[in-house]
Amino acid sequence: MVITTAPSREIAEKLAEAILESRLAACVQMAEIRSFYIWEGVLQKEGEVALHIKTTETRYSNLEAYILEHHPYDVPEIIKLPITGGLPGYLDWVDSTTALPCRDVVR
């Protein structure tokens, strides 16, 4: 699973849709959050949208490259968390969904 944030719902949705259409992930969940962080020595307090991206190890490097290229932040949060277990059927679905070519996406 990969976690990133976006500055707005609109940007988060655009990222999520493109990530899914490119089969870089099987699912993206979003939640409105309030982030507190230090940036360039100054305390920041910003509303953001967190994206939890369900992907595979195989697709990670392409996903990271996509986020870096299309994200509006200079240094976007990109955190990869290992999945150490889960419902086998769900994990199989993530694998098979990210393995399909993007032309197979149905809208």
Secondary structure, DSSP 8 states (H G I E B T S, - for coil): -EEEEESSHHHHHHHHHHHHHTTS-SEEEEEEEEEEEEETTEEEEEEEEEEEEE--HHHHHHHHHHHHHH-SSSS---EE-------HHHHHHHHHHHHS-GGG---
